[in-house]
Amino acid sequence: MTDPAEANVLLDALRRRIHAGGEGDSRALLDPSALTEADLLLQVSTTPDGTSPVEVVHAVAVLRALRFLSGAGEEERFVALRLLTEVRLASPELVADGMFAALGAGFDDGLALLGADLLGQARTHPDADVLNRAVGLLEDAARATPEGSGNLAARLSNLGLAYRMRAERFGTDELDRAVSTGAQAVSVCPLEASDRPGCLANFADSLHARFERLGHLEDLEWAVSAHTAAVEAAPDEHPLRATVLGKLGAALTARFLAEASVDDIDVAVALCEQAASAATPGDPFYAQNHTNLGIARAVRATLANARGDIEGAVAACREAVAATVPGDPSAVIRWQNLAATLHDRFELLGARDDLDGATAASRHALRGQALLADDPVSLAVLLSNASSILRVRGDIEDDGDDLDLAADTARRAVELSPPGHPSRANRVRNYATALLSRFDHRHRMSGRADTGDLTLAITALSQAAEEALEHPNRAGDLSTLGLVLLRRFEHDGHPSDLQEAVRVCEEAVAALPRRHPALAGAALNLGSVLRARFDVEGDGDAAATAVEAWKSGAGSTGSPVRLRLACARQWAEFAAQRGAWDSAAEGYGQACALLPLVAWRGLSRSDQEHGLMRQAPVASEAAAVGLATRDAEGALRHLEQGRTVLWNQHLDLRDHTSSLRTLAPQLAQNLDEVRRALDEVNSATASTSHRT
């Protein structure tokens, strides 16, 4: 609060100290009470809008400068330089060049220092004024820096970073300026300079940001090259080593998503792990390094159906959220990254808690979407991921509100993605799938539904497939398109829809490698459209090809178990319907063999039971087919397989350990301890689940 009388007294006292110091009395300057008086003077003279009279700031600046010249330490020099620069900006006549020179600096140094301070504040401050002022100061500093100065590269690099931040956060058209300024910084930075890794990384980040907005793959390739150069320029002891490793990992993850090079994602995970392990809490890039790791591991988990990767992805994204400073604009995206990894883990492992957690995290992120109103790239990611999560939950719970919101958010994500953008195809597929789910829900609720949603989905998917002829995820677009065409054929009966559905589904399956995680889903859709052709036309070749498609999907070990089991059930049921009992028996055998994977030990007991309940008819239908083929022993075996999935898991934990105890006593003891812990958990779960 302003107190003019006290301020005048303190200002006079401060001026007397300065005069005494000028006369050679360093004790008057270095006395600890001098700083106490200076701080109190600023406090009592600061107005409600946060400003202080220029004469007050000038006096404090001179005091700090004289303290530095009297040997008080380097920190005094930087404080004095900041304050003198602020005074020079407000009243140039009060600060001559000689005052900067006395500190071994120039006005350009003060501008750069203030600009860098504000740029650091802008990282976690949503106010546009902070970033705008940082840009202005950094522009002035760059203009004032002499050609050939060793400081020019770092100042240009900071300016490029500021342009990029403003473009990303507030939607300004400055990405080209960010790239060109970053390139200029790299060009004037000596090869052996300690600033070079930072200059290269900032330049690469601007290229990556321009790729994310416009989708030009050459920008991403240049970004990977620049990040690689940054890593090569940063030795192990360099303070930016962990940061540039993580940035290169993030760029390689993006390139994998755009071009599907398996080598990229493996290297990306390794680099992001190094970066995350090297960073410490409090490091400004600690949260970002963990975010990069979470995304990379989640992407690899969906590629290889890897449980270890998805567990690590969730843990890394949780750590990133926990480490994010309150008010940081990045919090919205980090919450959404956590939601996406929880959703991925639900898709891979089936734990319902993960779907609930993903929904809660996604809704948390959606509440902050206003912060991304001017950031189309981040907003599109947020909306697309949220729509996928809402659709899955809407499907499971048959919740029309979730499905309406899923379709709306997916549509907005597509609208924010320019044609030709590598991410557009996935977002279109999300939108089409949400529309299909909404159509199915409305049809179940009323017995009839308008096919408008299906037509919208078909138009969007057809356009996406046309635009992305070489995109690695095009097979997914085609397979989804086939499913939507089949649904419209079932509703309206137009033969052309069925013919086109068969064509695009066949093309989708043919485009996928044998162990691709999407193969089972594509095979499931192909079998479904071929079955429809058989039902309509009685085409025996279509029936045989449908069974072969489902058989390949059931055996696709790289695909999620729920899709493999769906293929096996469709195969077996269709074969039984046609009286092909041997084929039906084989299909049901595959389905029964997959039941333990539906209820794998990593799930909670309730999730295991829920998963098995959804497959409840499998064992009895398999037994019925066994009786039809006069295989009573096989029928009994299938009944036991379905009845004892959880009991067999319990017995597996009771296996005798005498042989293990002989070979590895410590390992046997560890196993006993794990058994006891599991028994305690199961006992607690059982007692809790029966409370009323």
N, C-alpha and C positions, 0 to 999 in steps of 0.2 A: 504494500500500500504506500502511496506517495506521501511523504512528510517533508515539505519544502524547507522548514526551519532546520530540522535535523540534517537534511541533505546539505544545506549550506555550511553548517558547522563541520560536517565530515569532509566536504570538498575543500574547505579552507585548510583543515588539518593535513589532507593529502597533498595539497600544493606546498605546504611548508616542508613536508618530507621530501618532495621532489626538489625543492630549492636547496635543502640541506644536502641532498645527494649530489646535486650539481656543484656544490661547493666542496665536494670530496668526502662528505660524511656518509660512508657506505652503511654504517650501523643504522641510520635512520631508514634506509631502504630495505635492509635485510632483516630488520626486526620482525618476528612473526606477526606482531600486532598490525603491521602495515597491511598485510593481506586481509586480516580480519576487518580492518576499517574500510578497505576497498570493497570487499564483498558486501558489507553493511551499506555502504554508500549506494551501490548498484541496487540493493534491495529496496531502500527507502525512496529511491528516485525513479523506480520503474513504474510506468503508467499502466492502467488496466489492460491496454492493448499489447503490453509486453515490450515496449520501447523505453529507452532511457535518453535523457538529454545528451546531445552530442558532446557538450563540454565535460560532462561526467565521464563518458566513455573515453574521451581523449585523455583525461587526467589519469584514469586507471591504466590506459595503454602505455602512457609515458612511464608510469611507475613500474609496470612489468618490464618494459624495455630496459630501464635503468637497473633493475634488479638483475636481469640477465647479464648486462655489461659489468655488473659488480660481482659476477660469479655465482649467481643463484642456481643456474642449471638450464639445460636445453628446453625444458618444458616452458620456462618463462619466455623464451624466445618465440615459441609457437603461439602462446597466448597473446603476446604483444603484437605479433604479426597479424593475427586474426583481428584484434581490436583496432589496430591502426588502419587496416584495410577497410573496415566498416566505417571508420571516421572519414577516410579519404573518399569513400563513395558518397557519404552524406555531405561533407564540407571539404572539398579538395584543398582549400587554402590552408587548412589546419595541419596537413601532413605533407611535408616536403619529401622529395626523393631521398634526401640525405638521411632521414629517419629510417627508411627501409635499408639504406646502405649500411647504417650503423649496425643493423642486425644481420648483415651479410646476405641481404635479400633485395628483391625488387617488388614493385607493386604487382607485377604478374604473379609472383610467388604467393602473395596474399590472396589474390583472386582465385588461384588454383586451389589453395588450402581451404578457403571458404566454400568453393564449389564442391570439392570432394567431401567436405563435412555434410553439406546438404544432400549430396547424392547418397551418402550412407544413411542419412535419416529417411530419405525417400523410399528406401528398400522396404521399410516397415511402417511407412506413414501413408495413408490413403489420400491425403490432401494434395491436389494438383498444384497448388501454389508452391509447395516445397520443391517439387521436381522442376517446375518452371523456373524458379529462381536459381536452382542448381544449373540448369541449362544455360541461363543467361550469364552467370558467373564463369562457367567453363568456356563458353564462347569467347568472352572477353579475355580470359586467361590465355586461350590458344592464340588469339589475335595479337596479344601483347608479348608473347614469347618469341625471342629472337630466333631467326633461322639458324640451325646448327646447335641450338641449345640441347643439352642432354636431357632436359625435362620435357621437351616437346612431345615425344612419343607417348609418355604416360598421360599427358594432358589431352592429347587427341583421343587416346583410348578411352579415357573417362567421358569425354564428350560423346563419342560414339555410343558408349553404354547408356548415357543419359537419353540420347535420341531413341535408342531401342526401347528403353523402359517406358518412355512417353508414348511410343507407337503401340506397344503391347498393352499398356494399362489404359490409355485414353483414346486409342483408335486413331492417332494422328498418322498422316501419310509421311512418315519419316524413316521407314526401314531402309530405303535406298540411301538416304543421307547417313544412317547409322553404318551401313556396309561400307560406303565410300570413305567415311571418316575413319573407320576401323582399319581399312586397307592402307590409308595414308599413315596411320600410327605405326603399323607394321613396317611400312617402307622406310620410315626414318629411324626405326629402332635398331641399334647395332646388334649383330648376331650374338654377341656374348653378354649383352646387357641383362641385368637381373629383371628388368621390366618386360623382357621379350615374351616370356610365357603368358603373362597377363594380357599383353597386347594381342597376341595370337588368339587367346581364348575369347576375349571380348569380340574380336573380329568374327570368329567362328560362331559365337552365339548370335550375332546379328544375321549371319547367313542362315543359321538354323531357324531363327524367328521368321525370316522372309520365306523360307521353304514352308513353314507351318501355315503361313497366311495364304501364299499363292500356289504352293504345291509344285514348284519347279524343282525337279530332281537334281539338276546341276548345282543348285544352291546347297543341297544336302551333301553332295559329293565334295564340294569345296569346303563345307563346314567340317566334314570328317578329316579332310587333308589338313586344315588349319589346326584342328584340335590335336591331331597326331603330331604336328610340328611343335605345338605347345608342350606336349608331354616330352618330346625329345629335347626341348630346350630347358626343361625343369629337372635338374638332378635330384637325387633322393632327398637331399637336405633342403631343397628349395621350399619356402613357406607355402607356395601355391601347388606343390606336387599333388596332394590329395585332391584339390579342387579340379585341376586339369584332367586327372585320371577319371573322375566322376563325369565331367563334361563330355569327354570322349566316349565313355560308356553310354551316356544318354544319346549321343548322336548315332552311335552304332545300333542302339535299340531302335531308333527312328528309321534307320536305313533298313534294318531287318523287316520292320513292319511295312515298308514301302516296296522292298525288293525280295524279301524272303530268303536271304542268304543265311544258312544255319551257322556258318562260321562267325558271322557278325554277332549273333545273340550270345554265343558261348564266350566270345571275347568281351562283349559288353558286360556280362554278369561278372566275369573275373575282375575287370577294371573297376566296376562299381563296388565290388566287395572290398578291394584294396582301398578305395577312397573312403568308404564308410568306416572301415576299421581304423584308418589313420586319423580321421576327424575326431575331435573331442567336444563334449557338450560345451556350449558357449561360443564355439567357432561359428562365424557368420554363415558358413556353408554346411554346417553339420546337418541341419534338417534337409537341405536340398540333396546332399549326398545320400541320405537314407531314402529319400523319395526316388532318386534315380535307381538305387538298388532294388527297391520294391517293385518298380515298374519293370525293370529288366528281368527279375526273377519271375514275375507273374506272366510275362510274355513267354518265357521259356517253359514255364509250367504248362501253359495251354498248348504249346507246341508238342511237348513230350509227355503230357499227362503225368508230370513229376510232382509227387507229394512233397518232397523235401523243398523244392523250389517254391511251391505255393505257400508253405508254412513260413519260409524265410521272407517271402514277399509281404505277407500280412504283418509279420513282426517289424519289418523295416518301415512300412507305411505307418504303423502305430507309433513308432519312435519318432518319425518325422512330424506327425501331428502333435505329439507331446512336446516336441522341441520348438514348435513354432511360437514366436513371440505374439502375445495378444495384440490384435489390430493389424497384423501383417496381412496385406492383400493376398499373399500366397496361401493363406489358411484355407480359402475356399477350395482351391484345386487340390490341396493335400488331403482335405476331408474326402473329396471325390475320388482321389487315388486310393484311399483306404476303402471306400465303398466298392470300387471296382475290383480290388484284390479279394475282398471278402466274397463278392459275387462270384469271382473266378473259383475261389475255394469251394463255394457251395456247388458250382457246376461240376467240379472235379470229384468232390468227396461226399456231397449230399447232406451236410450238417445244416439243419434248419436254423440253428442259432446264427450261422453265417449269413443266411438270407435276411434274417431280421436285423442283424448288425449292419449289413450292406444298405438296407432300406433306411435305417436310422441315420447312418452316416451320409447317405445321399440326400435325404431331406434336410439335414444340417447344412450341407453344401448349397442346396437349392435356396435356402433362406438367405444366403449371402450372394446370390447371383446378381443383385443390383451392383455390387462392386465390380462386376465384369461386363457391365452394360456397354462399355466402349472397347472391350477386348474380344473381338469375334472368335479368335482362335481358342482361347480358354473357355469361352462360353459354349462353343460348339462341343468341345470335349465334355464339359459338365453335363450338358443337356442330353447328349447321346448316351453317355454311361448311365445317367439317371433313368432314361427311358428303358434301357435294357433291364435294369434291376426291377423297376416298377412292373414291366411286362411279365417277368418271371413270377413275381409274387402275385400279380393279378391272375395269371394262369392257374397257379396252385390253389389260390383261395377263391377263384371265380369272382373276383372283385372288379366290377365295372368301373368304379371310380379310378382305381389304379390303372386300368387299361386305357381309360380316356386320357389320363395324365401322361401315360407312356406314349400314346400316339401323338399328343400335342407337343411334348418335349422333343420327340424324335423328329417331327416335322420341322421344328425351329432349328434343330441342329443341321438338318439338310440345307435349309435356307441360308445358313451361315457358311456353307462349304461351297466354294466356287467350282464350276464344272472342270473336270480334269484333276482336281485335288486328290492325292492318294488316299486320303481318309474318307472321301465322299462316298465311295462304294460301301464301306462298312456302315456308314450312317444311313444310307438309303436302305440297306438290308435291315437295320434296326427298325426303321420306320415301317417298312413293308411287313415285317414280322409283327409289329405292334398292331397294325391295321388288321392283319389276319386274325390275331388273337381277339381283337375287339369284335370282329365279325362273328367268330365262333361263339363268343360269349353271348352276344345279342341273339344269335340263332337259338342257342340253348334256352335262353330266358323266354323267348316269345314264340319259338317254333318257326320263325321266319325272320329274315333280315335283308336289308337293302345291300345289293352287291357293290354299292359305291365304294366302300372301303377296299374291296378286292380289286376293282378297276384302278383305283389310285395306286395300290401296291404294284399291280402289273405294269402300269405306265412307268413308275419310278424305277423298278428293277430292270425293265427292258432298256431304259435310257442309261442306267448305270453300267449294265453289261456292254452296251454299245460303246460307251466312253472308255471303258477300261479293258480293252482287248488283251493287253499284256499284263494286267494286274494279277498278282499271285492269288488274290482272294476272289477272282472272277467266278471260280467254280461255286463258291458259296452263294453268289448272286443268282447264278443259273439254277442251282438246286432249290433255293427259296422261291424263285420265280415259278418253277415247275409245281411246287406244292400249292402256291396261290392259284395257278391256272387250274389245277385239279379241283380245288375247292369251288372255283367258279363253274367248272364243268358239272360238278355234282349238284350245284344249285340251279343252273340254267340249262344244262344239257347240250351246249354247243360243241359238236365234234371237233371243231378246229382248236378249241382250248385243250382238249385231251391230246390231240396230235402234237401240239406245240409243247405241252407238258412233258410228253415222252422224249421229244427231241432234246430239250434243254437239260433234262435230268440225265440222259445218256451222256451228253457232252460234259456235264459236271463231274460225273463219276470217272469218265475217261481222263479227265485232266488232273485227277488227284493221285499222288503216289500211294503205294500200298499201305504205308504206316502213317499216313497223314491223319491228324486227329479229327478232321472233318469227314473222313471217308464213311464212317458208319452212318452219320446223318444223311449224307448224300445218297448212300445205298438204300437207306430206309425210304427216302422219298422216291427214288427210282422204282423200287419194288412196288410202292403204293400206286404209282401212275400206271405201271404195267399190269397190276392186278385189275385196275379199273378198265383198262383196255380189254383184258380177258373177259371181265364181267359183261362188257358191252358187245364185244365182237366174237367171243369164244375162241380167240386166237391162242392156240396151244403154244406157239413159240413165245408169245408174251408171258404166258404162265411160267414156262421153264426159265425164261430170262429173269423174271421177278424173283424166283427162288434163288437163282445164282447171285442176284444182287444182294438179297438178304443174307445169304450164306457168307458172302465176302464181308458184309458189314458186321455180322456176328463174330467173325474171326479177326476183325481189325483191332489188334491189341493196343494200338496207339490212340484209340478213340475212347470217350467216356463210357463207363460200364452201362449206364442207363440206355444209351443208344444202341450198344451192342446187344443188350438183352431185348430191346424192342425189335431189332432185326430178327433175332432168333425166334421170338414169339410170333411175329408176322409170318415168317417162313413156315413154322410148325402148324399154325392155325390154318393157313392157306392150303398146305399139303393135306391136312386132315380133312378139310372141306371137300377136296377133290378125291379123297380116298387113296391118296398116295401115302400109305401108312408107313412104309420104310423111311421115306423122306421126312414125314412128320415126326417119327421117333428120333431121327437124327437131330432135327431142329429142337425138339424138347430136351434132348440130352444136352445140347449146347446151352439152352436156357437154364436148366437145373444146375449145370456146372458154374454158371455165372452168379447164382444166388449168393454164395458166400461173399463175393466182391461187393454186392449191393449193401451188405451189412458188415463191412470190414471193421476191424477192431478199433480203428481210430475214431469211430462215431460214438456218440452217446447212445445209451440203451434205447432211449425213446426214438432217436433217429434210425437206429437199426430196425426197430419194430415197425416204424412207419414205412421204411423202404421195403421191408418184406411184405407188409400188408398190401402194398401196391402191386406186388407180384403174387398175391395169394393163390390165384387159380393155376399157376404154372405146374406145380407138383401134381395136383389131381388130374389136370388135363394130360400131363405126361404119362401118368399111370393108366389113364383110360386108353391112350394110344398103345401103351404096352400090352394091355389086354386085347386090343384089337389085332395086334400082331402076334398074339399067343406067347408073349414074353412076360409071364407072370413074375419071374424073378426081377426083370427090369422095372416092371410096374411097382413092385414093392420097394426097390432101391430108390426110385424117384420119389415115392411118398416119404421115405425116410430122409432123403436129401432135403426136401422142403420142410419137414417137421423138425429137424434137428440142427439147423444151421447154427443157432446161438448155443445150443448145448454142446455141439462139437467144438466150438471155439472155447467154451469153458473147459472141456476135457483136454484140449490141446495145451492149456496152461498147467495141467496136472501131470504132464508126461514125466516119466521117471528120469531122474538126473544122475543116476549112479555112474553111468559112463562119463558124463560130463564132469562129475566130481573127481573122477580119477585123472582125467586129462587136464582139467583146468579148475581147481578147487575154488579159486576166487570168483571165477565167472559163474560157477554153480551157486555160490553164496549170493552173488548179485541177483541171479535169477530168482532165488527164493525170496529176497527182499522185494523185488518187483511184484512177485505173486501176492505177497502179503499186502502191499500197497494197493494193488488192484482189488483184492478182496475187500479192503476197507472202503475204497471208493464205491464199489458195487453195493456194499451193505448200506452205506450212507445214502446212495441214490435210491435204493429200494425203500428205505424207511421214509425218505422225504416224499417219494412219489405217492405214498398211501395216506399222507396227512389230509385231513379235511378242514 
